[in-house]
Amino acid sequence: MALDKIFTPLQIGPVEVPNRVCRTAHGTGLAKPHITDAFIAFHAARAKGGCGLTILEAASVHPSSCLEMALHVDDLVDGYKALTAATRPYGMKVFQQLWHGGNLYPSAVGGPPWAVSTVAGFGGVVGEPMREDQIRELIDAFVQSAIKARDGGLDGVEIHAGHGYLFHQFLSRYYNTRTDRWGGDLDGRMLFLMETARAVRAAVGGQIAIGVRLSSSEAPGGVSEADNRYVLEALQRENLIDYINVSKGDYFRMDTMVGTMHNAVGYELSSAKQVMEIATVPRIVAGRFRTLEEAEQSLRDGDADLISMVRAHIADPELVNKSRAGKIDQVRPCVACNQGCIGGSVREGMIGCLVNPAAARELALSEDMLEAATAPAKVLVVGGGPGGMEAARVFALQGHKVVLAEASPGLGGAIAIARRAPKLHTLGDIAYWLEQEVYRLGVDVRLSTYMDADDVRAEGADLVVIATGSQPRLDGFQLDDPGEPTRGTDLPHVHSSTDALSGDLKNFGKSALVYDSVGHYESIAVCEHLMAQGLSVTLLTPHPAMTAYVNNTFRTEPALERLYRLGDFEALTRHRLIEIRKDSAIVRPAQAGSNKNRNVAADTVILVSQNEPSRSLYDELRDEMECYLIGDARSPRDVQAAIGEGHRAARKMLV
């Protein structure tokens, strides 16, 4: 497809955006609370890569409900100036999203957050209903924040009135129970937003662009598309905004706010188009767009005027430049897993990326910093999974002579199995990309090549990377009872998740028990695979929650909906697997005695347990030569860890 529409400039109020590629606001964890060098480097990389417009992450305008980036704590003007100095040479425009979380986020100064009413938020917090003077104080806080953005050299501001935050709560029938002029019918419920937009327009209108973000809720009785249409009409009638940014969802259903693998490309359009069809200002839409071809098609269809591609840019900051240069196959794909971006924010307080180890770590790991080796070495990588391929790729980028040996007939490692599970097919995209890259860069790929220590010695490499993965353990070891392994794991109907997903097993029977001591998405994949074949499935785990280490609101809860729709499914948390028998298993609550034993039907038993690292090759060679152990061979974890360690090993930064 010719990329024509997407490279057309667009006027947004007083600002001309150079193309139709946008990055809507998303948290990074890099502005706590001021703008850091890492924050600047992250956004500058995407500016250099050709993105047309970036909307900086939500910034709290007032201490009564707070995020990490806080306009009320730090002046930010100097930080904005440093940011725009780094991004301006590349033409990318920069807006700031202005935010207040209402009852969803805590106050920074103690006490409850300011809110519309005493109705508890989705997180269970009861906010403090705002008085008239507090509403006026907040309106002024939005104005002062807009002024800071203008004075710092930013090109625009966006008032966040969606996703369940404060303005959204005011718009909501079930949150806004006020009987004063700020409540009642929709004209009253939207008055706070209208007054804020009027004040911001009066303060900075014509100098910078002003926009509003709206979203509809999937909660019964929540803010609807019709409500948002009414709000948009009112904003446009008074010429209060220069653009509209329409998305979907709130904290009632977070997976529609940030779609993952199970969401289709453009999944938000069905909701957003109902609002945007009456827009007379430029329209921004999001919805898991990953390629410029997808964005181009949506622009041609008239769906919107700018397409948000947030996670696609986290995966590859050079997305636009590579695509424009005809190097579409070289764009590193987002796999829509939410593991590094959203998951990183939850786990580590800052984003990362499963496929791009440099994301949010550009100051240390940007590939622009790679230098050609002055004395190219011969590098041997043993193992062609994601970690091994990433190591081979980065070594090759530095000009080393790289041999990649893989024992199986194809590359991909564990991904080659995992991608077969329902809703995990996009995971295979990164394996395919890595494979194409190692071939493009001239790596000597040797398939069906098992290497023992003598083979490695004979290769005469200057440096060796061991990426031999791991093997399933079927010994019945239980985290919560290490002295009492499960009995019966040697029976013929007991298998690993690899066995279940490989396609080699044909007869699972009518019922299955999936025992998960790991707590990641693997058990969901197995359950869905088995249920798609008509089995009834019981998922049993010692953890306090199903898939305890997965972001439940984005992945587990949608998966549970699918599982219950498929048929007979039950999840047993805080349970032990005591014994496996021919067609059943004995289980019981972890805190109970044998008097609480229960039989569960199980023609098939799948054990999802911590694997055994395949590290014997490394242990034999590590004292003889420069040798790196990475990925599951080092410690069985996940794809993000494997790719990250492969990358750092190739830069000799592995610790």
C-alpha positions as CSV (number, residue, x, y, z in Angstrom):
1,M,0.0,0.0,0.0
2,A,1.3,3.5,-0.9
3,L,1.7,5.6,2.2
4,D,0.2,8.9,1.0
5,K,-2.4,10.2,3.4
6,I,-0.3,9.5,6.5
7,F,2.5,11.8,5.4
8,T,0.2,14.8,4.7
9,P,0.7,17.7,7.2
10,L,-2.3,18.7,9.4
11,Q,-3.3,22.0,10.9
12,I,-4.4,21.8,14.5
13,G,-5.4,25.3,15.6
14,P,-2.2,27.4,15.4
15,V,0.0,24.3,15.0
16,E,1.0,22.4,11.9
17,V,1.7,18.7,12.6
18,P,4.1,17.3,9.9
19,N,2.3,14.0,9.5
20,R,-0.6,12.0,10.7
21,V,1.2,9.7,13.2
22,C,0.5,10.5,16.8
23,R,1.6,9.2,20.1
24,T,-1.2,9.8,22.7
25,A,-0.5,10.2,26.3
26,H,1.0,7.2,28.2
27,G,2.8,6.8,31.5
28,T,6.5,6.2,31.4
29,G,7.6,6.4,35.0
30,L,10.4,8.7,33.8
31,A,9.0,12.0,35.2
32,K,8.9,11.7,39.0
33,P,7.9,14.4,39.4
34,H,10.2,16.5,37.2
35,I,11.3,16.0,33.6
36,T,14.5,13.8,33.7
37,D,17.2,13.2,31.1
38,A,15.8,9.7,30.6
39,F,12.3,11.2,29.9
40,I,13.8,13.6,27.3
41,A,15.8,10.8,25.7
42,F,12.8,8.6,25.4
43,H,10.7,11.2,23.6
44,A,13.6,12.5,21.5
45,A,14.2,9.0,20.1
46,R,10.6,9.0,18.9
47,A,10.9,12.5,17.5
48,K,14.1,11.5,15.6
49,G,12.2,8.4,14.3
50,G,9.7,10.6,12.5
51,C,6.6,10.7,14.7
52,G,4.5,13.8,14.0
53,L,2.9,14.5,17.3
54,T,3.5,13.4,20.9
55,I,1.1,14.1,23.8
56,L,3.1,13.8,27.0
57,E,1.8,11.6,29.7
58,A,-1.0,12.8,32.1
59,A,0.4,15.4,34.5
60,S,-1.4,16.1,37.7
61,V,-2.6,19.7,37.9
62,H,-3.3,19.7,41.7
63,P,-2.1,17.8,44.8
64,S,-5.7,16.6,45.6
65,S,-5.2,13.7,43.2
66,C,-1.8,12.8,42.1
67,L,0.3,11.0,39.4
68,E,4.1,10.8,39.1
69,M,4.3,13.7,36.7
70,A,3.0,16.7,38.7
71,L,2.6,20.2,37.3
72,H,1.8,21.5,40.8
73,V,5.0,20.3,42.4
74,D,7.6,21.5,39.9
75,D,7.5,24.5,37.6
76,L,8.5,22.2,34.7
77,V,9.1,25.1,32.5
78,D,12.8,24.6,32.3
79,G,12.2,20.9,31.8
80,Y,9.8,21.6,29.0
81,K,12.4,23.9,27.4
82,A,15.1,21.1,27.5
83,L,12.6,18.6,26.1
84,T,11.6,20.9,23.2
85,A,15.3,21.7,22.5
86,A,15.9,17.9,22.0
87,T,12.7,17.2,19.9
88,R,12.3,20.4,17.9
89,P,15.0,19.7,15.3
90,Y,13.1,16.7,14.1
91,G,9.8,18.5,13.6
92,M,7.7,16.6,16.1
93,K,5.1,18.7,17.9
94,V,4.7,18.2,21.7
95,F,1.4,18.6,23.7
96,Q,0.9,18.1,27.4
97,Q,-2.1,16.2,28.8
98,L,-3.7,17.9,31.8
99,W,-5.2,15.5,34.4
100,H,-6.9,15.1,37.7
101,G,-7.9,11.6,38.8
102,G,-10.8,12.3,41.1
103,N,-11.5,9.3,43.3
104,L,-9.2,7.0,41.4
105,Y,-5.8,8.4,42.6
106,P,-4.8,9.5,46.1
107,S,-4.1,12.9,47.3
108,A,-0.4,13.9,47.6
109,V,-1.0,15.8,50.9
110,G,-3.0,13.4,52.9
111,G,-6.7,13.0,53.3
112,P,-9.1,11.7,50.6
113,P,-8.8,12.8,47.0
114,W,-11.2,15.5,45.7
115,A,-14.1,14.0,43.8
116,V,-17.5,14.7,42.4
117,S,-19.4,12.8,45.1
118,T,-19.1,10.2,47.8
119,V,-19.7,7.3,45.4
120,A,-16.7,5.0,45.6
121,G,-14.4,4.9,42.6
122,F,-13.5,1.7,40.7
123,G,-10.7,1.2,43.1
124,G,-13.0,1.4,46.2
125,V,-11.8,4.8,47.4
126,V,-14.5,7.2,48.6
127,G,-13.4,10.7,47.6
128,E,-14.3,14.1,49.2
129,P,-17.1,15.9,47.3
130,M,-15.7,19.2,46.0
131,R,-17.1,22.5,47.3
132,E,-17.7,25.4,45.0
133,D,-14.4,27.1,45.9
134,Q,-12.5,23.8,45.3
135,I,-14.0,23.5,41.9
136,R,-12.8,27.0,41.1
137,E,-9.4,26.2,42.5
138,L,-9.1,23.3,40.2
139,I,-10.2,25.3,37.1
140,D,-7.4,27.7,37.9
141,A,-5.0,24.8,38.4
142,F,-5.8,23.6,34.8
143,V,-5.2,27.2,33.5
144,Q,-1.9,27.6,35.3
145,S,-0.7,24.2,34.0
146,A,-1.6,25.2,30.4
147,I,0.3,28.4,30.9
148,K,3.4,26.5,32.1
149,A,3.2,24.3,29.0
150,R,3.0,27.4,26.8
151,D,5.9,29.1,28.6
152,G,8.0,26.0,28.3
153,G,7.6,26.0,24.5
154,L,5.1,23.2,24.1
155,D,2.8,23.3,21.2
156,G,-0.5,22.4,22.9
157,V,-2.4,21.0,25.8
158,E,-5.1,18.3,26.2
159,I,-7.7,18.3,28.9
160,H,-8.3,14.6,29.9
161,A,-12.1,14.1,30.3
162,G,-12.2,10.4,29.7
163,H,-11.1,7.0,31.2
164,G,-12.9,7.5,34.5
165,Y,-11.0,10.4,35.8
166,L,-12.4,13.5,37.4
167,F,-14.2,15.2,34.4
168,H,-15.5,11.7,33.4
169,Q,-16.8,11.3,36.9
170,F,-18.6,14.6,36.6
171,L,-20.1,13.5,33.3
172,S,-21.3,10.2,34.8
173,R,-24.9,9.6,35.9
174,Y,-23.9,7.2,38.7
175,Y,-20.9,9.2,40.0
176,N,-22.4,12.7,39.7
177,T,-25.1,12.6,42.3
178,R,-24.8,16.4,43.0
179,T,-27.9,18.5,43.3
180,D,-26.2,21.9,42.8
181,R,-25.5,23.4,39.4
182,W,-22.5,21.1,38.8
183,G,-24.9,18.0,38.6
184,G,-28.3,17.1,37.5
185,D,-28.8,16.8,33.7
186,L,-26.0,16.5,31.2
187,D,-25.7,20.3,30.9
188,G,-25.1,20.5,34.6
189,R,-22.8,17.4,34.7
190,M,-20.6,18.9,31.9
191,L,-20.4,22.4,33.3
192,F,-17.1,21.8,35.1
193,L,-15.5,20.7,31.9
194,M,-17.0,23.5,29.9
195,E,-15.9,26.1,32.5
196,T,-12.4,24.7,32.5
197,A,-12.2,24.7,28.7
198,R,-13.4,28.3,28.6
199,A,-10.8,29.4,31.1
200,V,-8.0,27.6,29.3
201,R,-9.1,29.0,26.0
202,A,-9.1,32.5,27.5
203,A,-5.6,32.1,28.9
204,V,-3.7,30.4,26.0
205,G,-6.1,30.2,23.1
206,G,-4.5,31.0,19.7
207,Q,-1.0,30.6,21.1
208,I,-1.0,26.8,21.5
209,A,-3.4,24.1,20.4
210,I,-6.1,23.0,22.9
211,G,-7.8,19.6,22.8
212,V,-10.0,17.3,24.9
213,R,-9.9,13.6,25.3
214,L,-13.2,11.8,25.7
215,S,-14.1,8.1,26.1
216,S,-17.3,6.1,26.6
217,S,-17.6,3.6,29.4
218,E,-18.7,0.0,29.1
219,A,-20.2,0.1,32.6
220,P,-24.0,-0.1,32.7
221,G,-25.3,3.5,32.9
222,G,-21.8,4.9,32.3
223,V,-20.8,7.8,30.1
224,S,-22.1,6.9,26.6
225,E,-21.2,7.8,23.1
226,A,-24.3,9.9,23.0
227,D,-23.2,11.8,26.1
228,N,-19.8,12.4,24.5
229,R,-21.4,13.6,21.2
230,Y,-23.4,16.2,23.2
231,V,-20.2,17.3,25.0
232,L,-18.3,17.6,21.7
233,E,-21.1,19.6,20.1
234,A,-21.0,22.1,23.0
235,L,-17.2,22.4,22.9
236,Q,-17.3,23.0,19.2
237,R,-20.2,25.5,19.4
238,E,-18.1,27.8,21.5
239,N,-14.9,27.2,19.6
240,L,-13.2,25.9,22.8
241,I,-11.1,23.2,21.2
242,D,-8.8,22.7,18.2
243,Y,-8.9,18.9,18.2
244,I,-10.8,16.0,19.7
245,N,-9.1,12.8,20.9
246,V,-11.7,10.0,21.3
247,S,-10.9,6.6,22.8
248,K,-12.7,3.9,24.7
249,G,-13.1,2.6,28.2
250,D,-12.5,3.4,31.8
251,Y,-11.4,1.5,34.9
252,F,-14.5,-0.6,34.7
253,R,-13.0,-2.4,31.7
254,M,-9.3,-1.5,31.4
255,D,-8.5,-3.9,28.6
256,T,-10.5,-1.7,26.3
257,M,-8.4,1.3,27.3
258,V,-5.2,-0.4,26.3
259,G,-6.0,-3.4,24.1
260,T,-3.9,-6.5,24.1
261,M,-3.4,-9.5,21.9
262,H,-7.1,-10.5,21.9
263,N,-8.2,-7.0,20.6
264,A,-8.4,-6.5,16.8
265,V,-6.6,-3.6,15.0
266,G,-8.8,-0.5,15.3
267,Y,-11.0,-2.1,17.9
268,E,-11.9,1.4,19.4
269,L,-13.3,2.7,16.2
270,S,-16.7,1.2,16.7
271,S,-17.2,3.5,19.7
272,A,-15.1,6.5,18.7
273,K,-16.7,6.9,15.3
274,Q,-20.1,7.4,16.9
275,V,-18.7,10.5,18.6
276,M,-16.2,11.8,15.9
277,E,-18.7,11.7,13.1
278,I,-20.0,15.1,14.2
279,A,-16.5,16.6,14.7
280,T,-15.6,19.8,12.8
281,V,-12.1,19.8,14.3
282,P,-9.2,17.3,13.7
283,R,-9.8,13.8,15.2
284,I,-7.4,11.5,16.9
285,V,-8.1,7.8,17.5
286,A,-6.3,4.9,19.1
287,G,-6.8,1.2,18.9
288,R,-3.8,-1.1,18.7
289,F,-2.5,0.2,15.3
290,R,0.9,-1.4,14.8
291,T,1.9,-0.5,11.2
292,L,1.7,2.5,9.0
293,E,-0.3,0.5,6.5
294,E,-3.0,0.0,9.1
295,A,-3.0,3.7,9.9
296,E,-3.0,4.7,6.3
297,Q,-6.1,2.5,5.6
298,S,-8.0,4.1,8.6
299,L,-7.1,7.6,7.3
300,R,-8.3,6.7,3.8
301,D,-11.5,5.4,5.2
302,G,-12.1,8.7,6.9
303,D,-12.1,7.2,10.4
304,A,-9.9,9.9,11.8
305,D,-7.3,12.6,11.0
306,L,-4.4,11.3,13.2
307,I,-3.7,7.8,14.3
308,S,-2.2,7.0,17.7
309,M,0.5,4.5,17.6
310,V,1.9,4.5,21.2
311,R,3.1,0.9,21.8
312,A,4.2,0.5,18.2
313,H,6.6,3.4,18.9
314,I,7.8,1.9,22.2
315,A,8.7,-1.2,20.2
316,D,10.5,0.7,17.5
317,P,11.1,4.5,17.7
318,E,12.2,4.4,14.1
319,L,8.8,3.1,12.9
320,V,8.0,6.1,10.8
321,N,11.4,6.6,9.2
322,K,11.9,3.0,8.4
323,S,8.4,2.7,6.8
324,R,8.9,5.9,4.8
325,A,12.1,4.6,3.5
326,G,10.5,1.4,2.3
327,K,12.1,-0.7,5.0
328,I,8.8,-1.9,6.5
329,D,10.2,-5.4,7.1
330,Q,12.8,-3.9,9.4
331,V,10.3,-2.3,11.8
332,R,10.5,-4.2,15.1
333,P,6.9,-5.3,15.7
334,C,4.8,-4.6,18.8
335,V,3.2,-7.9,19.9
336,A,0.5,-6.2,22.0
337,C,1.4,-8.1,25.1
338,N,1.3,-5.2,27.6
339,Q,4.0,-7.0,29.5
340,G,6.8,-4.4,29.3
341,C,4.9,-1.2,28.9
342,I,1.9,-1.5,31.3
343,G,3.5,-4.4,33.2
344,G,6.8,-2.6,33.7
345,S,5.0,0.4,35.1
346,V,3.3,-1.8,37.6
347,R,6.3,-4.0,38.5
348,E,9.1,-1.6,38.3
349,G,7.6,1.9,38.3
350,M,8.8,2.5,34.7
351,I,7.9,1.2,31.3
352,G,10.0,-1.3,29.3
353,C,9.2,-3.4,26.3
354,L,9.2,-7.1,25.6
355,V,10.7,-6.7,22.1
356,N,12.9,-3.6,22.6
357,P,15.3,-3.6,25.6
358,A,16.3,0.0,24.9
359,A,12.8,1.4,25.5
360,A,12.9,4.0,28.3
361,R,16.6,3.1,28.7
362,E,17.9,5.1,25.7
363,L,20.6,6.8,27.6
364,A,22.4,3.4,28.1
365,L,21.0,1.1,25.4
366,S,20.0,3.2,22.3
367,E,21.1,1.3,19.2
368,D,22.4,4.7,17.9
369,M,25.2,4.2,20.4
370,L,26.4,0.9,18.8
371,E,29.8,1.3,17.2
372,A,31.5,-0.8,14.6
373,A,34.0,-3.2,16.2
374,T,37.7,-2.1,15.6
375,A,38.7,-5.8,15.8
376,P,35.8,-8.0,14.7
377,A,35.6,-11.2,16.8
378,K,34.2,-14.5,16.0
379,V,31.1,-15.1,18.1
380,L,29.2,-18.4,18.5
381,V,25.6,-18.3,19.8
382,V,24.3,-21.6,20.8
383,G,20.5,-21.6,20.8
384,G,18.1,-19.9,18.3
385,G,15.3,-18.8,20.6
386,P,14.5,-15.1,21.1
387,G,17.5,-14.4,23.4
388,G,20.0,-16.1,21.1
389,M,18.7,-14.4,18.0
390,E,18.8,-11.0,19.7
391,A,22.4,-11.6,20.8
392,A,23.3,-12.7,17.3
393,R,21.6,-9.6,15.8
394,V,23.3,-7.1,18.0
395,F,26.7,-8.7,17.6
396,A,26.2,-8.6,13.8
397,L,25.2,-4.9,14.0
398,Q,28.6,-4.2,15.5
399,G,30.4,-6.0,12.7
400,H,31.4,-9.3,14.4
401,K,31.3,-12.6,12.5
402,V,28.5,-14.5,14.1
403,V,27.5,-18.2,14.0
404,L,24.1,-19.1,15.3
405,A,23.7,-22.8,16.0
406,E,20.2,-24.2,16.7
407,A,19.6,-27.9,17.5
408,S,16.0,-28.0,16.1
409,P,15.1,-27.6,12.4
410,G,13.8,-24.0,12.9
411,L,14.4,-20.9,14.9
412,G,12.1,-19.4,17.6
413,G,12.7,-21.6,20.7
414,A,9.8,-21.5,23.1
415,I,8.0,-18.9,21.1
416,A,7.5,-21.4,18.3
417,I,5.3,-23.4,20.7
418,A,3.7,-20.5,22.6
419,R,2.5,-18.8,19.4
420,R,0.2,-21.8,18.7
421,A,-2.0,-21.1,21.7
422,P,-5.2,-19.2,21.1
423,K,-4.8,-15.4,21.2
424,L,-1.0,-15.6,21.3
425,H,-0.3,-15.6,17.5
426,T,1.2,-12.1,17.6
427,L,4.0,-13.4,19.9
428,G,5.3,-15.1,16.8
429,D,5.9,-11.7,15.1
430,I,9.0,-11.0,17.1
431,A,10.5,-14.4,16.4
432,Y,9.9,-13.9,12.7
433,W,11.4,-10.4,12.8
434,L,14.5,-11.6,14.7
435,E,14.9,-14.4,12.2
436,Q,14.7,-12.1,9.2
437,E,17.1,-9.7,10.8
438,V,19.8,-12.3,11.6
439,Y,19.7,-13.5,8.0
440,R,19.7,-9.9,6.6
441,L,22.7,-9.1,8.7
442,G,24.7,-12.0,7.4
443,V,24.7,-14.3,10.5
444,D,25.8,-17.8,9.7
445,V,22.7,-19.7,10.8
446,R,23.1,-23.4,11.3
447,L,19.8,-25.3,11.9
448,S,19.6,-28.9,13.1
449,T,23.0,-28.4,14.7
450,Y,23.3,-29.8,18.2
451,M,26.5,-28.6,19.9
452,D,28.3,-30.2,22.8
453,A,31.4,-28.8,24.5
454,D,33.8,-30.4,22.0
455,D,31.8,-28.9,19.1
456,V,32.0,-25.5,20.7
457,R,35.8,-25.8,21.3
458,A,36.3,-26.9,17.7
459,E,34.5,-23.8,16.5
460,G,37.3,-21.6,17.8
461,A,35.1,-18.7,18.7
462,D,36.4,-15.7,20.6
463,L,33.2,-15.4,22.6
464,V,30.3,-17.8,23.2
465,V,26.7,-17.1,24.2
466,I,24.8,-20.0,25.6
467,A,21.0,-19.6,25.0
468,T,19.9,-23.3,25.3
469,G,16.7,-22.6,27.1
470,S,15.1,-24.9,29.7
471,Q,13.2,-28.1,30.0
472,P,9.9,-28.8,31.8
473,R,10.0,-30.4,35.2
474,L,7.4,-33.1,35.8
475,D,8.7,-34.2,39.2
476,G,5.8,-32.9,41.2
477,F,7.7,-30.2,43.2
478,Q,5.3,-27.8,44.9
479,L,6.3,-24.3,46.0
480,D,4.1,-24.3,49.0
481,D,5.0,-27.8,50.2
482,P,8.6,-28.7,48.9
483,G,8.9,-31.7,51.1
484,E,5.8,-33.4,49.7
485,P,5.9,-33.6,45.9
486,T,2.7,-34.5,44.1
487,R,2.3,-38.3,43.7
488,G,1.5,-39.8,40.3
489,T,3.4,-37.4,38.1
490,D,5.0,-40.4,36.3
491,L,1.6,-41.6,34.9
492,P,1.3,-41.5,31.1
493,H,-1.5,-38.9,31.0
494,V,0.7,-36.3,32.8
495,H,2.3,-33.8,30.4
496,S,4.0,-30.4,30.3
497,S,2.5,-27.3,28.7
498,T,5.0,-27.7,25.9
499,D,3.5,-31.2,25.2
500,A,0.0,-29.8,25.3
501,L,0.6,-26.9,22.9
502,S,3.0,-28.7,20.5
503,G,0.3,-30.5,18.6
504,D,1.9,-33.9,19.2
505,L,-0.8,-35.0,21.7
506,K,-4.1,-36.0,20.1
507,N,-6.2,-37.7,22.8
508,F,-6.8,-35.5,25.9
509,G,-10.0,-37.2,26.9
510,K,-12.9,-35.2,28.2
511,S,-11.5,-33.5,31.2
512,A,-8.2,-31.9,32.2
513,L,-6.5,-30.5,35.3
514,V,-4.0,-27.7,34.7
515,Y,-1.7,-27.1,37.7
516,D,0.1,-23.8,37.6
517,S,2.8,-22.9,40.1
518,V,4.3,-20.2,37.8
519,G,1.5,-17.7,37.7
520,H,2.1,-16.2,34.2
521,Y,-0.1,-16.4,31.1
522,E,1.1,-19.9,30.2
523,S,-1.6,-21.6,32.1
524,I,-4.3,-19.5,30.4
525,A,-2.9,-20.5,27.1
526,V,-3.1,-24.2,28.0
527,C,-6.6,-23.9,29.4
528,E,-7.9,-22.1,26.3
529,H,-6.2,-24.6,24.0
530,L,-7.8,-27.6,25.8
531,M,-11.2,-26.0,26.1
532,A,-11.2,-25.1,22.4
533,Q,-11.0,-28.9,21.8
534,G,-14.1,-29.5,24.0
535,L,-12.6,-30.5,27.3
536,S,-13.8,-29.4,30.7
537,V,-10.9,-27.8,32.5
538,T,-10.0,-27.1,36.2
539,L,-7.1,-24.7,36.7
540,L,-5.4,-25.2,40.1
541,T,-2.8,-22.9,41.6
542,P,-1.1,-22.4,45.0
543,H,-1.1,-18.7,44.4
544,P,-3.7,-16.4,45.9
545,A,-5.0,-15.5,42.5
546,M,-5.2,-17.1,39.0
547,T,-2.1,-16.0,37.0
548,A,-0.9,-14.0,39.9
549,Y,1.9,-12.3,38.0
550,V,-0.1,-11.2,35.0
551,N,-1.9,-7.8,34.9
552,N,-5.4,-9.2,35.6
553,T,-7.4,-6.3,34.3
554,F,-5.7,-6.3,30.9
555,R,-5.3,-10.0,30.2
556,T,-6.6,-12.4,32.8
557,E,-10.1,-11.1,33.1
558,P,-10.8,-11.0,29.3
559,A,-9.3,-14.5,29.2
560,L,-11.7,-15.7,32.0
561,E,-14.6,-14.3,29.9
562,R,-13.5,-16.4,27.0
563,L,-12.9,-19.5,29.1
564,Y,-16.4,-19.4,30.7
565,R,-18.0,-18.9,27.3
566,L,-16.1,-21.9,25.9
567,G,-17.7,-24.3,28.4
568,D,-17.0,-26.0,31.8
569,F,-14.2,-24.2,33.5
570,E,-13.3,-23.8,37.2
571,A,-10.4,-22.0,38.9
572,L,-9.1,-23.2,42.3
573,T,-6.7,-20.8,44.0
574,R,-4.6,-21.4,47.1
575,H,-4.8,-25.2,46.4
576,R,-2.4,-28.1,46.4
577,L,-2.2,-31.0,44.0
578,I,-1.9,-34.0,46.3
579,E,-2.1,-37.0,44.0
580,I,-2.7,-37.8,40.3
581,R,-4.7,-40.9,39.5
582,K,-5.8,-42.6,36.3
583,D,-8.8,-40.4,35.6
584,S,-8.8,-37.9,38.5
585,A,-6.7,-35.9,40.9
586,I,-6.9,-35.3,44.6
587,V,-6.6,-31.6,45.5
588,R,-7.2,-29.6,48.6
589,P,-7.0,-26.0,49.9
590,A,-3.4,-25.2,50.9
591,Q,-4.3,-24.3,54.4
592,A,-6.5,-27.3,55.0
593,G,-5.9,-30.9,56.1
594,S,-6.7,-34.2,54.4
595,N,-10.3,-34.0,55.5
596,K,-10.8,-31.3,52.8
597,N,-9.5,-33.5,50.0
598,R,-11.5,-33.3,46.8
599,N,-11.5,-35.4,43.6
600,V,-11.3,-33.5,40.4
601,A,-12.0,-35.2,37.0
602,A,-8.8,-35.3,35.0
603,D,-8.3,-37.6,32.0
604,T,-5.3,-35.3,31.3
605,V,-3.1,-33.4,33.7
606,I,-0.9,-30.6,32.5
607,L,1.9,-29.3,34.9
608,V,2.9,-25.7,34.4
609,S,5.9,-25.5,36.7
610,Q,9.2,-23.8,37.0
611,N,11.4,-25.3,34.3
612,E,14.9,-26.7,34.8
613,P,17.6,-24.5,33.1
614,S,19.6,-26.3,30.4
615,R,23.0,-24.9,31.5
616,S,25.3,-27.9,31.4
617,L,27.1,-26.6,28.3
618,Y,27.8,-23.3,30.1
619,D,29.0,-25.0,33.3
620,E,31.5,-27.1,31.3
621,L,32.9,-24.2,29.3
622,R,32.7,-21.2,31.5
623,D,36.2,-21.5,32.9
624,E,37.8,-22.1,29.5
625,M,36.6,-19.2,27.4
626,E,34.6,-15.9,27.5
627,C,31.1,-17.2,27.9
628,Y,27.7,-15.7,28.6
629,L,24.6,-17.5,29.8
630,I,21.3,-15.9,29.0
631,G,17.6,-16.4,29.0
632,D,15.9,-19.5,30.3
633,A,19.3,-21.3,30.4
634,R,20.3,-18.8,33.1
635,S,16.9,-18.8,34.9
636,P,13.5,-19.8,33.3
637,R,11.5,-16.6,33.0
638,D,9.9,-15.0,29.9
639,V,10.6,-13.6,26.5
640,Q,11.3,-10.1,27.7
641,A,14.1,-11.4,30.0
642,A,15.6,-13.5,27.2
643,I,15.7,-10.7,24.7
644,G,17.0,-8.2,27.2
645,E,19.8,-10.5,28.3
646,G,20.7,-11.4,24.7
647,H,20.9,-7.7,23.9
648,R,23.0,-6.8,26.9
649,A,25.3,-9.8,26.4
650,A,26.1,-8.6,22.9
651,R,27.0,-5.2,24.3
652,K,29.0,-6.9,27.2
653,M,26.6,-5.3,29.7
654,L,25.2,-8.5,31.2
655,V,25.4,-8.7,34.9
